[in-house]
């Protein structure tokens, strides 16, 4: 809340009156937070720059080099690893890295008295993750959540990284960023699993996307539901159709192109003709009370949404119906299938938040509930990131996904459980969604038609990496 004029921008303003209200603000503390203790850089390139600075040189040539080759700076380390250095130019008192492999908002450190800020990590060659950099975060006396908001308020894309993601900034989205605060930057090392089904393809027809409003008396609210039916839905035999029910609709329409992914997979003969029901949250606040195991919400999905879909011409047996989501959405998927196995025979969970448990109980209630319930005809695809492990005394997503997979296998369930070099990240989930659909629908659906040799090879490559 520095004194001065705020600049608020809308990319497509509409005529009318607008009112902007600041509900809360904090002035910067008298002294900004202490910089991290100086450590010698591990990067050979930064070591060379450090020697040049000691001899009276400058950083202009270094920054021209970084602008030409792009950042982060990636250097050899070992046969299976690379040294990745995140960089920022010219902060006043500090920079925080959002999306680091540690899972924390790591501070960058300054190279001497120069304008170079850096943080280095040794990473496997198959890393893919998104990140942002927050320069000069205000040091405020506030809760952990408010401190995180201070980081998000200053978070920007890496200005020297051409790879961007989110907020319509995909490589084929055709949208120019409004400013540096929009979207995230992407780190993708050479062996990152391929994601060949994201881009629009000529010759693959788009289906029909409709928006509906579906109320719930039991929940006391309603929500948008988008229904996507592929172009050949009406022609596909009933026994060769599938359905994907997907939570967090906004993200899987605007950031992850779920309909396009499904169309491309189908065009390659990897999944049957698949409709998608994208279920929005009633509100951002209610997401945290509806997606974690909530009987009324699960019954809304199984008892209201599914019969309504049948009235729209989308009536698919449980064996070919996938319920899917990420984070709380992954947790909700496993719970909805537990409560309504007659509707959902496939669970696709991306970084599911299985640390969740009712107050006073040990983490991973879902593992206990599935272990205690009668065995059901349900198959599972569980995907988690290696950078989602436990920290700060809280159970981790990586560990609790492993526990759930072990519990399910002990009860005789068919489980595909994969781990990747990534964090809690839609940049990875957009590829994992595709692979999960193939793993769940391909064996059960009896797909006809020829697979593309090129994309079959890419799929096998990703499965081998996984």
C-alpha positions as CSV (number, residue, x, y, z in Angstrom):
1,X,0.0,0.0,0.0
2,X,2.6,2.5,-1.1
3,X,1.4,6.1,-1.7
4,X,0.8,6.8,-5.3
5,X,-1.6,6.1,-8.2
6,X,-2.8,2.6,-8.9
7,X,-3.2,1.5,-12.5
8,X,-6.0,-1.0,-13.1
9,X,-6.5,-2.5,-16.6
10,X,-9.2,-4.4,-18.3
11,X,-8.3,-6.0,-21.6
12,X,-11.8,-5.7,-23.1
13,X,-13.6,-2.9,-21.2
14,X,-17.3,-2.6,-21.5
15,X,-19.2,0.6,-21.3
16,X,-20.7,1.3,-17.9
17,X,-19.8,2.3,-14.4
18,X,-17.2,0.5,-12.3
19,X,-16.4,0.6,-8.6
20,X,-13.1,-0.7,-7.2
21,X,-13.0,-1.1,-3.5
22,X,-9.8,-2.0,-1.5
23,X,-11.1,-3.9,1.5
24,X,-7.8,-4.3,3.3
25,X,-4.2,-3.1,2.9
26,X,-1.0,-3.1,4.8
27,X,1.8,-0.6,4.6
28,X,5.3,-2.1,4.3
29,X,7.1,-2.8,7.6
30,X,9.7,-0.4,8.7
31,X,12.5,-2.8,7.7
32,X,12.2,-5.3,4.9
33,X,12.9,-9.0,5.7
34,X,16.6,-10.0,5.9
35,X,18.2,-11.3,2.8
36,X,19.2,-15.0,2.7
37,X,22.7,-15.7,3.8
38,X,25.1,-15.4,0.9
39,X,26.3,-18.7,-0.6
40,X,28.7,-19.2,-3.5
41,X,26.9,-19.9,-6.7
42,X,27.0,-23.5,-8.0
43,X,26.4,-22.4,-11.6
44,X,29.6,-22.3,-13.7
45,X,28.2,-19.3,-15.6
46,X,27.5,-17.4,-12.5
47,X,30.9,-18.2,-11.1
48,X,32.5,-16.8,-14.3
49,X,30.3,-13.7,-13.9
50,X,31.3,-13.3,-10.3
51,X,35.0,-13.3,-11.3
52,X,34.2,-10.7,-13.9
53,X,32.5,-8.5,-11.3
54,X,35.4,-8.8,-9.0
55,X,37.7,-7.5,-11.8
56,X,35.4,-4.4,-12.3
57,X,33.2,-5.8,-15.0
58,X,29.5,-5.4,-15.5
59,X,26.4,-7.5,-16.1
60,X,25.2,-6.1,-19.5
61,X,26.8,-8.9,-21.6
62,X,25.4,-11.5,-19.2
63,X,21.9,-10.2,-19.5
64,X,22.1,-10.0,-23.3
65,X,23.2,-13.6,-23.3
66,X,20.3,-14.7,-21.0
67,X,17.8,-12.7,-23.2
68,X,19.1,-14.5,-26.3
69,X,19.1,-18.1,-24.9
70,X,16.2,-17.7,-22.5
71,X,15.9,-18.4,-18.8
72,X,16.0,-20.2,-16.5
73,X,19.7,-21.0,-16.9
74,X,20.1,-24.7,-17.5
75,X,23.6,-26.3,-17.2
76,X,24.9,-29.9,-17.1
77,X,25.2,-31.6,-13.7
78,X,25.1,-35.4,-13.9
79,X,23.9,-38.0,-16.3
80,X,20.3,-37.7,-15.2
81,X,20.2,-34.2,-13.8
82,X,20.6,-30.6,-14.7
83,X,21.5,-27.5,-12.6
84,X,18.6,-25.0,-13.1
85,X,19.2,-21.4,-12.0
86,X,16.2,-19.0,-11.8
87,X,17.2,-15.3,-12.4
88,X,15.8,-11.9,-11.9
89,X,17.3,-8.5,-12.7
90,X,17.3,-5.4,-10.6
91,X,15.1,-6.0,-7.5
92,X,15.6,-3.6,-4.6
93,X,15.6,-5.8,-1.6
94,X,14.6,-9.4,-2.6
95,X,12.9,-11.9,-4.9
96,X,10.8,-14.9,-4.1
97,X,10.3,-18.0,-6.3
98,X,6.8,-19.3,-6.6
99,X,6.8,-22.9,-7.8
100,X,10.2,-24.1,-6.7
101,X,10.9,-27.8,-6.4
102,X,11.0,-27.5,-2.6
103,X,7.4,-26.5,-2.5
104,X,8.2,-23.3,-0.6
105,X,8.5,-19.7,-1.8
106,X,12.3,-19.8,-2.0
107,X,14.2,-16.5,-1.8
108,X,16.7,-15.6,-4.5
109,X,20.0,-14.2,-3.4
110,X,22.0,-11.4,-4.9
111,X,25.2,-11.9,-6.7
112,X,27.4,-9.4,-4.8
113,X,26.2,-5.9,-5.3
114,X,25.1,-6.5,-8.9
115,X,21.6,-6.5,-10.3
116,X,21.6,-10.3,-10.6
117,X,19.4,-12.3,-8.3
118,X,19.6,-16.1,-8.4
119,X,18.5,-19.4,-6.9
120,X,19.8,-22.8,-8.2
121,X,18.4,-26.3,-7.9
122,X,19.6,-29.7,-9.1
123,X,16.6,-31.3,-11.0
124,X,16.0,-34.5,-12.9
125,X,16.1,-34.2,-16.7
126,X,12.3,-34.9,-17.0
127,X,11.0,-31.9,-14.9
128,X,8.1,-29.9,-16.1
129,X,6.6,-27.2,-13.9
130,X,5.3,-23.6,-13.9
131,X,6.7,-20.8,-11.8
132,X,6.6,-17.1,-11.2
133,X,9.0,-14.6,-9.6
134,X,7.9,-12.0,-7.0
135,X,10.3,-9.1,-6.6
136,X,10.3,-6.8,-3.6
137,X,7.5,-8.5,-1.8
138,X,6.3,-6.2,1.0
139,X,7.3,-7.4,4.5
140,X,4.0,-7.3,6.4
141,X,3.1,-8.3,9.9
142,X,0.2,-10.7,9.0
143,X,-0.9,-14.3,8.9
144,X,0.7,-16.9,6.7
145,X,-2.2,-16.7,4.3
146,X,-1.9,-12.9,4.0
147,X,1.9,-13.2,3.5
148,X,1.2,-15.6,0.7
149,X,-1.2,-13.1,-0.8
150,X,1.6,-10.5,-0.6
151,X,3.7,-12.8,-2.8
152,X,0.9,-13.4,-5.2
153,X,0.2,-9.7,-5.5
154,X,3.8,-9.1,-6.8
155,X,4.2,-12.4,-8.7
156,X,5.2,-12.0,-12.3
157,X,6.2,-14.2,-15.3
158,X,9.9,-14.6,-15.9
159,X,10.5,-11.8,-18.5
160,X,13.3,-13.7,-20.3
161,X,11.4,-17.1,-20.6
162,X,9.4,-17.4,-23.8
163,X,7.5,-20.4,-22.5
164,X,4.2,-19.3,-20.9
165,X,1.1,-21.0,-19.6
166,X,-2.3,-20.0,-18.2
167,X,-4.7,-17.2,-18.6
168,X,-5.1,-17.9,-22.3
169,X,-1.3,-17.8,-23.0
170,X,-0.8,-21.2,-24.5
171,X,1.4,-21.4,-27.5
172,X,-1.6,-21.8,-29.9
173,X,-4.1,-19.7,-27.9
174,X,-3.4,-16.6,-29.9
175,X,-3.8,-14.3,-26.9
176,X,-1.2,-11.6,-26.1
177,X,-0.5,-11.1,-22.4
178,X,-1.9,-7.9,-20.9
179,X,1.1,-7.5,-18.6
180,X,3.8,-9.4,-16.8
181,X,1.4,-10.5,-14.0
182,X,-0.7,-12.7,-16.3
183,X,-0.1,-16.4,-16.5
184,X,3.0,-18.3,-15.5
185,X,6.4,-19.2,-17.0
186,X,7.2,-22.9,-17.7
187,X,10.4,-24.9,-17.0
188,X,10.5,-27.9,-19.3
189,X,13.7,-30.0,-19.3
190,X,14.7,-32.3,-22.3
191,X,13.1,-35.5,-21.0
192,X,9.8,-34.1,-19.8
193,X,7.0,-36.4,-20.8
194,X,5.5,-35.3,-24.2
195,X,2.1,-33.7,-24.3
196,X,1.1,-34.2,-27.9
197,X,-2.7,-33.7,-27.5
198,X,-2.9,-30.1,-26.4
199,X,-2.6,-28.1,-29.6
200,X,-5.5,-27.7,-32.1
201,X,-5.1,-29.8,-35.2
202,X,-6.4,-29.2,-38.6
203,X,-8.9,-31.8,-39.7
204,X,-10.1,-32.7,-36.1
205,X,-13.6,-31.3,-35.9
206,X,-14.7,-29.6,-32.7
207,X,-17.8,-30.7,-30.9
208,X,-20.6,-28.7,-29.2
209,X,-20.1,-26.9,-25.9
210,X,-23.2,-25.9,-24.0
211,X,-23.6,-24.0,-20.7
212,X,-26.3,-25.0,-18.2
213,X,-27.4,-24.0,-14.7
214,X,-28.0,-26.9,-12.4
215,X,-29.5,-26.1,-8.9
216,X,-29.4,-28.3,-5.8
217,X,-32.0,-28.1,-3.1
218,X,-29.9,-30.2,-0.7
219,X,-26.9,-28.0,-1.1
220,X,-28.9,-24.8,-1.2
221,X,-27.1,-23.5,-4.2
222,X,-26.5,-24.1,-7.9
223,X,-23.7,-24.1,-10.4
224,X,-22.8,-23.9,-14.0
225,X,-22.3,-27.2,-15.8
226,X,-20.7,-27.2,-19.3
227,X,-21.6,-30.2,-21.5
228,X,-19.3,-31.0,-24.3
229,X,-20.4,-33.5,-26.9
230,X,-17.8,-34.5,-29.6
231,X,-18.7,-34.0,-33.3
232,X,-19.3,-37.7,-33.9
233,X,-21.3,-38.3,-30.7
234,X,-24.6,-38.9,-32.5
235,X,-23.0,-41.3,-34.9
236,X,-20.9,-43.3,-32.5
237,X,-22.5,-46.7,-31.4
238,X,-23.8,-46.5,-27.8
239,X,-21.4,-49.3,-26.8
240,X,-18.5,-47.2,-27.9
241,X,-19.2,-44.0,-26.0
242,X,-17.6,-42.7,-22.8
243,X,-18.2,-39.9,-20.4
244,X,-15.7,-37.7,-18.4
245,X,-17.1,-35.9,-15.4
246,X,-14.5,-33.2,-14.5
247,X,-14.4,-30.8,-11.5
248,X,-13.1,-27.2,-11.5
249,X,-14.7,-26.4,-14.8
250,X,-13.2,-23.0,-15.2
251,X,-9.6,-24.3,-15.1
252,X,-10.3,-27.2,-17.5
253,X,-11.9,-24.9,-20.0
254,X,-9.7,-21.8,-19.8
255,X,-6.3,-23.1,-18.8
256,X,-6.4,-26.8,-19.7
257,X,-8.2,-27.4,-23.1
258,X,-10.0,-30.5,-21.9
259,X,-12.4,-30.7,-24.9
260,X,-9.5,-30.4,-27.4
261,X,-7.5,-33.1,-25.5
262,X,-10.4,-35.5,-25.7
263,X,-10.9,-34.8,-29.4
264,X,-7.3,-35.3,-30.3
265,X,-7.1,-38.6,-28.3
266,X,-10.2,-39.8,-30.1
267,X,-8.8,-38.8,-33.5
268,X,-5.7,-40.9,-32.7
269,X,-7.9,-43.9,-31.9
270,X,-6.8,-43.9,-28.2
271,X,-10.2,-43.4,-26.6
272,X,-13.8,-43.8,-27.7
273,X,-16.0,-40.9,-28.5
274,X,-16.1,-39.1,-25.1
275,X,-18.5,-36.5,-23.8
276,X,-17.4,-34.2,-21.0
277,X,-19.5,-32.7,-18.1
278,X,-17.4,-29.9,-16.6
279,X,-18.8,-29.1,-13.1
280,X,-18.1,-25.6,-11.8
281,X,-17.8,-24.7,-8.2
282,X,-20.8,-22.9,-6.6
283,X,-18.3,-20.3,-5.5
284,X,-14.6,-20.1,-4.8
285,X,-15.3,-20.2,-1.0
286,X,-17.6,-23.2,-1.3
287,X,-15.0,-25.3,-3.2
288,X,-13.2,-26.1,0.1
289,X,-16.5,-27.4,1.7
290,X,-18.0,-29.3,-1.3
291,X,-15.0,-31.0,-2.9
292,X,-13.6,-32.6,0.3
293,X,-15.8,-35.6,1.2
294,X,-19.3,-34.2,1.4
295,X,-22.2,-36.6,1.2
296,X,-24.6,-34.0,-0.1
297,X,-22.3,-32.9,-2.9
298,X,-21.5,-36.5,-3.8
299,X,-25.2,-37.2,-4.0
300,X,-25.8,-34.2,-6.1
301,X,-23.2,-35.5,-8.6
302,X,-24.5,-39.1,-8.5
303,X,-28.2,-38.5,-8.0
304,X,-28.8,-35.2,-9.8
305,X,-26.1,-34.5,-12.4
306,X,-26.0,-38.0,-13.8
307,X,-29.8,-38.4,-14.4
308,X,-29.9,-34.9,-15.8
309,X,-27.1,-35.8,-18.3
310,X,-29.2,-38.7,-19.4
311,X,-32.0,-36.3,-20.4
312,X,-29.4,-34.5,-22.5
313,X,-28.6,-37.6,-24.5
314,X,-25.5,-38.5,-22.4
315,X,-26.2,-41.9,-20.8
316,X,-23.1,-44.0,-20.4
317,X,-22.6,-47.1,-18.2
318,X,-20.4,-46.8,-15.1
319,X,-17.7,-49.0,-16.7
320,X,-17.1,-46.2,-19.2
321,X,-17.7,-43.2,-17.0
322,X,-14.6,-41.4,-15.6
323,X,-14.9,-39.1,-12.6
324,X,-11.8,-36.8,-12.5
325,X,-10.2,-33.8,-10.9
326,X,-7.1,-32.4,-9.5
327,X,-6.1,-31.5,-5.9
328,X,-9.4,-31.3,-4.0
329,X,-11.0,-32.4,-7.2
330,X,-9.0,-35.6,-7.2
331,X,-10.0,-36.2,-3.6
332,X,-13.7,-35.6,-4.6
333,X,-13.4,-38.1,-7.5
334,X,-12.3,-40.9,-5.2
335,X,-15.1,-40.1,-2.7
336,X,-17.9,-39.7,-5.3
337,X,-17.0,-43.1,-6.8
338,X,-17.0,-44.7,-3.3
339,X,-20.5,-43.3,-2.6
340,X,-21.8,-43.9,-6.1
341,X,-20.0,-46.9,-7.7
342,X,-23.2,-47.6,-9.7
343,X,-22.5,-44.4,-11.6
344,X,-18.7,-44.2,-11.7
345,X,-16.5,-47.1,-12.6
346,X,-13.3,-45.1,-13.3
347,X,-11.4,-42.6,-11.0
348,X,-8.8,-40.3,-12.5
349,X,-7.1,-38.4,-9.7
350,X,-4.4,-35.8,-10.3
351,X,-2.4,-34.8,-7.2
352,X,-5.4,-35.8,-5.1
353,X,-5.4,-34.1,-1.6
354,X,-5.6,-37.4,0.3
355,X,-4.0,-35.8,3.4
356,X,-7.6,-34.8,4.1
357,X,-9.4,-36.3,7.1
358,X,-12.2,-35.3,9.4
359,X,-11.1,-33.2,12.4
360,X,-9.3,-35.3,15.0
361,X,-8.6,-38.2,12.6
362,X,-5.3,-39.3,11.1
363,X,-4.6,-38.2,7.5
364,X,-5.9,-40.2,4.5
365,X,-9.4,-41.0,5.5
366,X,-10.1,-42.1,1.9
367,X,-7.6,-45.0,2.2
368,X,-9.4,-46.2,5.4
369,X,-12.9,-45.8,3.9
370,X,-12.0,-47.7,0.7
371,X,-10.4,-50.4,2.7
372,X,-13.4,-50.9,4.9
373,X,-16.1,-50.8,2.1
374,X,-17.3,-53.7,0.1
375,X,-15.2,-54.1,-3.0
376,X,-16.7,-52.4,-6.1
377,X,-16.0,-52.6,-9.8
378,X,-14.0,-49.4,-9.9
379,X,-10.5,-48.8,-11.5
380,X,-8.1,-46.1,-10.5
381,X,-5.5,-43.8,-12.1
382,X,-3.5,-41.9,-9.5
383,X,-0.9,-39.3,-10.5
384,X,1.2,-37.3,-8.0
385,X,4.3,-35.0,-8.2
386,X,7.6,-35.8,-6.6
387,X,7.7,-32.2,-5.4
388,X,4.5,-32.7,-3.4
389,X,6.0,-34.5,-0.4
390,X,5.3,-33.7,3.2
391,X,6.6,-30.5,4.7
392,X,5.9,-28.3,7.7
393,X,4.5,-31.3,9.7
394,X,1.6,-31.8,7.3
395,X,1.0,-35.1,5.4
396,X,2.1,-34.8,1.8
397,X,0.2,-35.5,-1.4
398,X,2.9,-37.7,-2.7
399,X,3.0,-40.0,0.4
400,X,-0.8,-40.1,0.9
401,X,-1.3,-41.0,-2.8
402,X,1.1,-43.9,-2.3
403,X,-0.8,-45.0,0.8
404,X,-4.1,-44.9,-1.0
405,X,-2.7,-46.9,-3.9
406,X,-1.4,-49.6,-1.5
407,X,-4.7,-49.8,0.4
408,X,-6.6,-50.2,-2.9
409,X,-4.3,-52.9,-4.2
410,X,-4.6,-54.7,-0.9
411,X,-8.4,-54.9,-1.5
412,X,-7.9,-56.2,-5.0
413,X,-8.5,-53.0,-7.0
414,X,-6.8,-52.3,-10.3
415,X,-4.6,-49.2,-9.8
416,X,-2.3,-47.3,-12.0
417,X,-0.2,-45.1,-9.8
418,X,2.4,-42.8,-11.4
419,X,4.8,-40.2,-10.0
420,X,6.5,-37.4,-12.0
421,X,9.1,-34.7,-11.5
422,X,6.6,-31.9,-11.0
423,X,4.7,-30.1,-8.3
424,X,1.0,-29.2,-7.8
425,X,0.7,-27.9,-11.3
426,X,-1.8,-27.7,-14.1
427,X,1.1,-27.6,-16.6
428,X,1.7,-31.3,-15.7
429,X,-2.0,-32.2,-15.1
430,X,-2.9,-31.2,-18.7
431,X,-0.7,-34.1,-19.9
432,X,-1.6,-36.5,-17.1
433,X,-5.3,-36.0,-17.9
434,X,-4.7,-37.4,-21.4
435,X,-2.7,-40.3,-20.2
436,X,-5.2,-41.2,-17.5
437,X,-8.0,-41.3,-20.0
438,X,-6.1,-43.6,-22.2
439,X,-5.1,-45.9,-19.3
440,X,-8.7,-46.1,-18.1
441,X,-10.8,-46.1,-21.3
442,X,-8.6,-47.9,-23.8
443,X,-8.5,-51.4,-22.2
444,X,-12.2,-51.4,-21.3
445,X,-13.8,-49.7,-24.3
446,X,-12.7,-52.0,-27.2
447,X,-11.5,-49.2,-29.3
448,X,-11.7,-49.6,-33.1
449,X,-9.6,-47.9,-35.6
450,X,-5.9,-47.4,-36.2
451,X,-3.7,-45.5,-33.8
452,X,-1.4,-42.8,-35.1
453,X,2.1,-44.4,-35.1
454,X,3.7,-41.1,-34.1
455,X,1.4,-40.5,-31.1
456,X,1.5,-44.1,-30.1
457,X,5.3,-43.8,-29.8
458,X,4.9,-40.6,-27.8
459,X,2.4,-42.3,-25.4
460,X,4.8,-45.3,-24.9
461,X,7.6,-42.8,-24.3
462,X,5.6,-41.1,-21.6
463,X,4.6,-44.4,-20.0
464,X,8.2,-45.5,-20.0
465,X,9.3,-42.2,-18.3
466,X,6.5,-42.6,-15.8
